[in-house]
Amino acid sequence: MKKLICLLLVLLMLTGCGAPAAEPATEATETTAPAEMDYTPYMCPWTAEDLAAARSDGKMHYFFMAGEGLHISRNQQNVDKWGDSTLVVFPNGELMLVDTAPSAYGPVLLKNLQQMGVEHLDYILVSHPHSDHQNGAFDENNRDGGILDLIGTDIVYWRGAGTGSTEKDTMVADVCAAKNIPCEALEQGAVLQFGEVTMTVLWPAVGTTKYMVPAAAINDNSMVFRLDFQEHSSLFPADLYVAGEKALLNATDPALLDVDFLKVPHHGHPTSSSVNFLEAVSPELSVAMARVPINQNTRLSYEVAGSVLLYDLVNGYIHVTAGADGTMEYTTTRNHDPVKQDELNIPSASLAPLS
């Protein structure tokens, strides 16, 4: 009996000692805010001083806002590509952000822009309503506190979407309307002037911005535009597939397609960059984005076309500078062997929070 009483006393003491310890743990869980993700390893190398110099030297600048080594977690976005976003600096110092990447990349893009001292964007251009091109600024999670709120813009240009499109297709116009930001749909034939730079919209075809575009045809109806700065020219064909490239070739004066610099269509995927398209464009320099491998045949096509091909998977962050005389220079943060590019694209675990 004495042994039984002692055992009961021991159990009661253990229970009494253990109960208070559980309460603080529950309280800490409820009151502790989630740890912030550490995006430092994926940040761009450019500073406010770099951007200030670019805005004052009278040249064209293209800052390709790639996430250096960033893999998006599988439950948010595809792990095989991060998206597309380019900061264009016009010779008069104005800033245009072309596409805004996916929502999961939004925090990195925002931090990069802030690190560069971007307090306001003069223009945002959204080439087509796919998440890896628009959701970094327009996704539901970023509508309050994203690029439009924390940086802002004077106007948004997009390819338009008519009645009957899905919410995603009309998100650009819907968010702009809610925030009282001007939003203008652009189609073939539109011409805009940014100081000494002329922007000519080559695609989509006239009238298509007013009608719903089937999901399978969204890429081929992307906004395609050309920029001209004296002797320098560039072409941004967004995500055109081969069929879209063919339609563009058939509907466009060949002189408007012949440029010095090409933003590679559809991230360098073999769905695009047809031989006929590259022959017409004949770029000296081409840049692809989204951290995806580019197959050997596509790389060879650019080599045959006489173009230097750069892309973020092997070159990291890329900065291209173009002078009024047509000369171009570029810098990269790294330079891996394209033959071994598959080794660089192994998905990592989700981003680890700061300890």
RODO-2510 file (C-alpha; in nm, 4 decimals, decimal comma):
residues 355
     n   res          X          Y          Z
     1     m     0,0000     0,0000     0,0000
     2     k     0,2850     0,2396     0,0900
     3     k     0,4441     0,1719    -0,2476
     4     l     0,1130     0,2473    -0,4218
     5     i     0,0692     0,5760    -0,2316
     6     c     0,4257     0,6833    -0,3181
     7     l     0,3699     0,6034    -0,6823
     8     l     0,0523     0,8133    -0,6878
     9     l     0,2320     1,1036    -0,5225
    10     v     0,5106     1,0880    -0,7816
    11     l     0,2582     1,0890    -1,0681
    12     l     0,0749     1,3862    -0,9198
    13     m     0,4013     1,5770    -0,8807
    14     l     0,5014     1,5078    -1,2404
    15     t     0,1599     1,6129    -1,3689
    16     g     0,1642     1,9290    -1,1629
    17     c     0,5121     2,0245    -1,2811
    18     g     0,4326     1,9542    -1,6459
    19     a     0,1100     2,1524    -1,6759
    20     p     0,2526     2,5046    -1,6343
    21     a     0,5235     2,4363    -1,8958
    22     a     0,2674     2,3701    -2,1701
    23     e     0,0903     2,7039    -2,1285
    24     p     0,3789     2,9358    -2,2312
    25     a     0,4435     2,7198    -2,5376
    26     t     0,0845     2,7668    -2,6548
    27     e     0,0992     3,1377    -2,5820
    28     a     0,4271     3,1789    -2,7760
    29     t     0,2816     2,9986    -3,0757
    30     e    -0,0188     3,2295    -3,0826
    31     t     0,1680     3,5575    -3,0381
    32     t     0,4871     3,4998    -3,2403
    33     a     0,4673     3,6409    -3,5956
    34     p     0,5804     3,4168    -3,8834
    35     a     0,9502     3,4548    -3,9603
    36     e     1,0321     3,6626    -4,2660
    37     m     1,1839     3,4812    -4,5611
    38     d     1,5487     3,5549    -4,6306
    39     y     1,5693     3,6654    -4,9944
    40     t     1,9236     3,8008    -4,9649
    41     p     2,0895     3,5210    -5,1687
    42     y     1,8579     3,5971    -5,4614
    43     m     1,8950     3,9740    -5,4702
    44     c     2,0329     4,1695    -5,7659
    45     p     2,3807     4,3314    -5,7479
    46     w     2,2592     4,6779    -5,8475
    47     t     2,2358     4,9684    -5,6052
    48     a     2,0742     5,3116    -5,6023
    49     e     2,4038     5,4520    -5,7290
    50     d     2,3934     5,2175    -6,0309
    51     l     2,0416     5,3244    -6,1211
    52     a     2,1195     5,6931    -6,0685
    53     a     2,4130     5,6618    -6,3084
    54     a     2,1942     5,4834    -6,5653
    55     r     1,9274     5,7535    -6,5442
    56     s     2,1765     6,0311    -6,6121
    57     d     2,4107     5,8993    -6,8841
    58     g     2,1747     5,9507    -7,1804
    59     k     2,1732     5,5821    -7,2807
    60     m     1,9225     5,2956    -7,2902
    61     h     1,9493     5,0439    -7,0085
    62     y     1,7875     4,7039    -6,9672
    63     f     1,8072     4,5497    -6,6196
    64     f     1,6855     4,1887    -6,6297
    65     m     1,5346     4,1280    -6,2880
    66     a     1,6069     3,7563    -6,2580
    67     g     1,6018     3,5822    -5,9201
    68     e     1,9630     3,4669    -5,8940
    69     g     1,9319     3,0941    -5,8211
    70     l     1,5770     3,1327    -5,6917
    71     h     1,3520     2,8258    -5,7020
    72     i     0,9876     2,8905    -5,6238
    73     s     0,8346     2,6350    -5,3865
    74     r     0,6120     2,3820    -5,5559
    75     n     0,2972     2,4816    -5,3644
    76     q     0,3185     2,8390    -5,4966
    77     q     0,4557     2,8303    -5,8516
    78     n     0,6373     2,5970    -6,0890
    79     v     0,9855     2,5111    -5,9729
    80     d     1,1249     2,5025    -6,3252
    81     k     1,0910     2,8746    -6,3980
    82     w     1,0486     3,1949    -6,2027
    83     g     0,9022     3,4261    -6,4667
    84     d     0,9805     3,7467    -6,6525
    85     s     1,0469     4,1084    -6,5543
    86     t     1,2707     4,3760    -6,7077
    87     l     1,3400     4,7271    -6,5850
    88     v     1,3947     4,9567    -6,8853
    89     v     1,5650     5,2905    -6,8241
    90     f     1,5059     5,5447    -7,1006
    91     p     1,7711     5,8057    -7,1885
    92     n     1,5547     6,0769    -7,0298
    93     g     1,5645     5,8890    -6,6992
    94     e     1,2091     5,7521    -6,7093
    95     l     1,1481     5,3958    -6,5886
    96     m     0,9324     5,1224    -6,7403
    97     l     0,8857     4,7812    -6,5794
    98     v     0,8051     4,5271    -6,8509
    99     d     0,6135     4,2412    -6,6848
   100     t     0,6204     4,1692    -6,3134
   101     a     0,6919     3,7944    -6,2702
   102     p     0,4790     3,5572    -6,0571
   103     s     0,3391     3,6427    -5,7149
   104     a     0,5848     3,4187    -5,5286
   105     y     0,8684     3,6183    -5,6832
   106     g     0,6972     3,9487    -5,6036
   107     p     0,8826     4,0072    -5,2729
   108     v     1,2225     3,9634    -5,4415
   109     l     1,1286     4,1933    -5,7281
   110     l     1,0011     4,4549    -5,4845
   111     k     1,3176     4,4347    -5,2722
   112     n     1,5357     4,4583    -5,5830
   113     l     1,3585     4,7706    -5,7042
   114     q     1,3786     4,9293    -5,3598
   115     q     1,7483     4,8408    -5,3324
   116     m     1,8016     5,0223    -5,6631
   117     g     1,6306     5,3285    -5,5245
   118     v     1,3161     5,3023    -5,7379
   119     e     1,0618     5,5187    -5,5577
   120     h     0,8172     5,5392    -5,8471
   121     l     0,7726     5,3766    -6,1883
   122     d     0,6683     5,5959    -6,4773
   123     y     0,5198     5,2998    -6,6639
   124     i     0,4343     4,9340    -6,6135
   125     l     0,3715     4,7180    -6,9186
   126     v     0,2053     4,3761    -6,8945
   127     s     0,2548     4,1764    -7,2128
   128     h    -0,0158     3,9128    -7,1535
   129     p    -0,2314     3,7702    -6,8716
   130     h    -0,0179     3,4792    -6,7541
   131     s     0,0816     3,4565    -6,3888
   132     d     0,4573     3,4480    -6,4538
   133     h     0,4305     3,7856    -6,6299
   134     q     0,1713     3,9772    -6,4291
   135     n     0,0999     3,8362    -6,0845
   136     g     0,4051     3,9831    -5,9137
   137     a     0,2202     4,3136    -5,9017
   138     f    -0,1411     4,2177    -5,9595
   139     d    -0,1976     3,8941    -5,7711
   140     e    -0,4598     3,8881    -5,4965
   141     n    -0,1894     3,8524    -5,2309
   142     n    -0,0116     4,1641    -5,3572
   143     r    -0,3053     4,3952    -5,4265
   144     d    -0,2499     4,5670    -5,0922
   145     g     0,1202     4,6144    -5,0316
   146     g     0,2760     4,5110    -5,3621
   147     i     0,4509     4,7120    -5,6328
   148     l     0,1463     4,9240    -5,7156
   149     d     0,1059     5,0348    -5,3536
   150     l     0,4645     5,0587    -5,2324
   151     i     0,6183     5,1957    -5,5544
   152     g     0,3289     5,2883    -5,7827
   153     t     0,3141     5,3981    -6,1450
   154     d     0,1633     5,6735    -6,3591
   155     i     0,0037     5,4342    -6,6086
   156     v    -0,0214     5,0661    -6,6955
   157     y    -0,0095     4,9411    -7,0548
   158     w    -0,1453     4,5959    -7,1395
   159     r    -0,2709     4,3890    -7,4296
   160     g    -0,6328     4,4113    -7,3182
   161     a    -0,9033     4,1539    -7,2591
   162     g    -1,2686     4,1849    -7,3496
   163     t    -1,5962     4,0812    -7,1919
   164     g    -1,6115     3,7117    -7,1150
   165     s    -1,2501     3,6669    -7,0122
   166     t    -1,1636     3,5080    -6,6799
   167     e    -1,0794     3,7128    -6,3701
   168     k    -0,7097     3,6476    -6,4283
   169     d    -0,7347     3,7865    -6,7799
   170     t    -0,8963     4,1084    -6,6605
   171     m    -0,6987     4,1422    -6,3373
   172     v    -0,4785     4,4220    -6,4708
   173     a    -0,7710     4,6456    -6,5598
   174     d    -0,9690     4,5474    -6,2483
   175     v    -0,6872     4,6310    -6,0067
   176     c    -0,6024     4,9544    -6,1870
   177     a    -0,9661     5,0625    -6,1737
   178     a    -0,9808     4,9884    -5,8020
   179     k    -0,6674     5,1947    -5,7417
   180     n    -0,7554     5,4755    -5,9876
   181     i    -0,4495     5,4040    -6,2026
   182     p    -0,4852     5,4757    -6,5760
   183     c    -0,4774     5,1548    -6,7794
   184     e    -0,4460     5,1567    -7,1590
   185     a    -0,4757     4,8587    -7,3938
   186     l    -0,2278     4,8673    -7,6832
   187     e    -0,2461     4,6862    -8,0154
   188     q    -0,0781     4,6805    -8,3545
   189     g    -0,0076     5,0301    -8,4871
   190     a     0,0098     5,2132    -8,1555
   191     v     0,3099     5,4472    -8,1283
   192     l     0,4293     5,6029    -7,8011
   193     q     0,7119     5,8451    -7,7346
   194     f     0,9382     5,8413    -7,4285
   195     g     1,1756     6,1305    -7,4812
   196     e     1,4058     6,0261    -7,7655
   197     v     1,2731     5,6687    -7,7648
   198     t     0,9889     5,5606    -7,9920
   199     m     0,7857     5,2550    -7,8967
   200     t     0,5991     5,0863    -8,1815
   201     v     0,3452     4,8156    -8,0982
   202     l     0,3554     4,5369    -8,3585
   203     w     0,1144     4,2861    -8,2001
   204     p    -0,1595     4,1834    -8,1152
   205     a    -0,3601     4,2380    -8,4308
   206     v    -0,5987     4,5317    -8,4504
   207     g    -0,9287     4,4577    -8,2758
   208     t    -0,8129     4,1594    -8,0701
   209     t    -0,7788     4,3667    -7,7513
   210     k    -1,1577     4,4040    -7,7479
   211     y    -1,2429     4,0333    -7,7525
   212     m    -1,1814     3,7320    -7,5335
   213     v    -0,8717     3,5354    -7,6315
   214     p    -0,8978     3,1563    -7,5847
   215     a    -0,6614     3,0199    -7,3205
   216     a    -0,4610     2,8251    -7,5783
   217     a    -0,3998     3,1418    -7,7828
   218     i    -0,2951     3,3846    -7,5084
   219     n     0,0789     3,3508    -7,5751
   220     d     0,0379     3,4025    -7,9478
   221     n    -0,1623     3,7176    -7,8763
   222     s     0,0992     3,8689    -7,6462
   223     m     0,1899     4,2336    -7,6856
   224     v     0,4994     4,2682    -7,9059
   225     f     0,6752     4,6027    -7,9243
   226     r     0,9851     4,7623    -8,0713
   227     l     1,1959     5,0376    -7,9120
   228     d     1,4050     5,2806    -8,1207
   229     f     1,6684     5,5133    -7,9776
   230     q     1,8573     5,6792    -8,2646
   231     e     2,0834     5,3979    -8,3995
   232     h     1,9750     5,1419    -8,1401
   233     s     1,6699     4,9169    -8,1670
   234     s     1,5211     4,6344    -7,9602
   235     l     1,2296     4,3925    -7,9815
   236     f     1,0214     4,2435    -7,6974
   237     p     0,8066     3,9557    -7,8339
   238     a     0,6819     3,8298    -7,4949
   239     d     0,5704     3,4651    -7,5171
   240     l     0,4956     3,4217    -7,8878
   241     y     0,5016     3,0628    -8,0082
   242     v     0,6140     2,9698    -8,3591
   243     a     0,2565     3,0211    -8,4851
   244     g     0,2498     3,3698    -8,3364
   245     e     0,5923     3,4467    -8,4835
   246     k     0,4637     3,3431    -8,8253
   247     a     0,1530     3,5621    -8,7914
   248     l     0,3712     3,8544    -8,6828
   249     l     0,6049     3,8045    -8,9792
   250     n     0,3122     3,7999    -9,2196
   251     a     0,1563     4,1149    -9,0749
   252     t     0,4652     4,3302    -9,0208
   253     d     0,6960     4,5366    -9,2387
   254     p     1,0261     4,3398    -9,2322
   255     a     1,2143     4,6622    -9,1559
   256     l     1,0314     4,6857    -8,8228
   257     l     1,1470     4,3395    -8,7177
   258     d     1,5173     4,3893    -8,7919
   259     v     1,6704     4,5009    -8,4582
   260     d     1,9976     4,5026    -8,2676
   261     f     1,8718     4,3527    -7,9445
   262     l     1,6114     4,0801    -7,8844
   263     k     1,4305     3,9774    -7,5700
   264     v     1,4059     3,6032    -7,6483
   265     p     1,0430     3,4856    -7,6941
   266     h     0,8872     3,2472    -7,4415
   267     h     1,1891     3,2233    -7,2116
   268     g     1,3978     3,0392    -7,4708
   269     h     1,1668     2,7380    -7,4909
   270     p     1,1744     2,5399    -7,8196
   271     t     0,8102     2,6442    -7,8717
   272     s     0,9539     2,9651    -8,0171
   273     s     1,2584     3,1258    -8,1843
   274     s     1,1905     2,9759    -8,5262
   275     v     1,4559     3,0021    -8,7951
   276     n     1,2410     3,2387    -9,0034
   277     f     1,1816     3,4636    -8,7042
   278     l     1,5504     3,4844    -8,6146
   279     e     1,6451     3,5514    -8,9763
   280     a     1,4016     3,8437    -8,9851
   281     v     1,5101     3,9879    -8,6509
   282     s     1,8861     3,9163    -8,6933
   283     p     1,9781     4,0377    -8,3422
   284     e     2,3362     4,1003    -8,2358
   285     l     2,2493     4,0288    -7,8732
   286     s     1,9640     3,8255    -7,7221
   287     v     1,8558     3,7709    -7,3618
   288     a     1,6186     3,5071    -7,2212
   289     m     1,4744     3,4905    -6,8707
   290     a     1,3058     3,2447    -6,6328
   291     r     1,5879     3,0147    -6,5204
   292     v     1,5046     2,7373    -6,7656
   293     p     1,7472     2,5282    -6,9705
   294     i     1,7668     2,6218    -7,3374
   295     n     1,8171     2,3185    -7,5575
   296     q     2,1121     2,2758    -7,7891
   297     n     1,9123     2,3233    -8,1099
   298     t     1,7741     2,6585    -7,9922
   299     r     2,1184     2,7745    -7,8814
   300     l     2,2543     2,6707    -8,2199
   301     s     1,9799     2,8697    -8,3955
   302     y     2,0956     3,1874    -8,2211
   303     e     2,4559     3,1090    -8,3040
   304     v     2,3689     3,0618    -8,6727
   305     a     2,1773     3,3911    -8,6627
   306     g     2,4967     3,5594    -8,5419
   307     s     2,3568     3,6506    -8,2010
   308     v     2,5187     3,6343    -7,8585
   309     l     2,2690     3,4506    -7,6358
   310     l     2,2552     3,5240    -7,2629
   311     y     2,0102     3,3844    -7,0099
   312     d     1,9741     3,3931    -6,6366
   313     l     2,0213     3,0212    -6,5719
   314     v     2,3842     3,0407    -6,6824
   315     n     2,4535     3,4168    -6,6613
   316     g     2,2588     3,5270    -6,3534
   317     y     2,1545     3,8906    -6,3465
   318     i     2,2105     4,0656    -6,6801
   319     h     2,2449     4,4377    -6,7539
   320     v     2,2532     4,5630    -7,1134
   321     t     2,3520     4,9193    -7,2066
   322     a     2,2905     5,0724    -7,5513
   323     g     2,4234     5,4044    -7,6778
   324     a     2,2708     5,6390    -7,9346
   325     d     2,5329     5,5205    -8,1837
   326     g     2,4002     5,1635    -8,1609
   327     t     2,6880     5,0174    -7,9597
   328     m     2,5893     4,7736    -7,6870
   329     e     2,7626     4,6483    -7,3744
   330     y     2,6533     4,3948    -7,1163
   331     t     2,7535     4,2681    -6,7744
   332     t     2,6521     3,9457    -6,5971
   333     t     2,6858     3,8225    -6,2402
   334     r     2,8117     3,4798    -6,3424
   335     n     2,8963     3,2748    -6,6480
   336     h     2,8368     2,9010    -6,6312
   337     d     2,8874     2,6503    -6,9089
   338     p     2,5606     2,6172    -7,1084
   339     v     2,6429     2,2512    -7,1751
   340     k     2,6149     2,1852    -6,7996
   341     q     2,3055     2,3984    -6,7483
   342     d     2,0885     2,1096    -6,6291
   343     e     2,3047     2,0835    -6,3186
   344     l     2,2026     2,4387    -6,2274
   345     n     1,8291     2,3770    -6,2406
   346     i     1,7812     2,1139    -5,9706
   347     p     1,4872     2,2336    -5,7581
   348     s     1,5817     2,3175    -5,4011
   349     a     1,3640     2,3055    -5,0929
   350     s     1,1247     2,5891    -5,0160
   351     l     1,2869     2,9100    -4,8989
   352     a     1,4013     2,8820    -4,5381
   353     p     1,2793     3,1479    -4,2931
   354     l     1,5247     3,3634    -4,1030
   355     s     1,6182     3,2102    -3,7683
***
